[in-house]
Amino acid sequence: MIEYFDLVFDLRRRGPQKGSAVPFWSMSRTTAWRMVKRVMRNAEIEGPQATPKGLRHGFGVAMVTSDNPLPLHILADLMGHSSTATTEIYTRVLAGEKQKMVLQAWKV
């Protein structure tokens, strides 16, 4: 997982070194949570999706519902899932949306 952080944040160049007690970011987990909540509130996103967990779930759904979806094993790795079975939850959301669309088309 650290490879992805390095890709985005260039950690190897900036530090910290392996085994270092220096944190990656200068803010606490609580501060980051509050920042995400504030951004969601400013974007007028409400409900369970207006949380860091909701944001993560939205990312998973977006990655499997896009025009060029990520393979499950890659998405599982990005999301830190130890098994693709956990990641398959996001494909079930897609299946539910398909079912809803079919029922609407047939006006059932």
Secondary structure as UniProt FT lines:
FT   HELIX           2..9
FT   HELIX           11..14
FT   TURN            18..19
FT   HELIX           29..42
FT   TURN            43..44
FT   TURN            48..49
FT   HELIX           52..65
FT   HELIX           72..79
FT   HELIX           84..87
FT   HELIX           89..105
FT   TURN            106..107
//
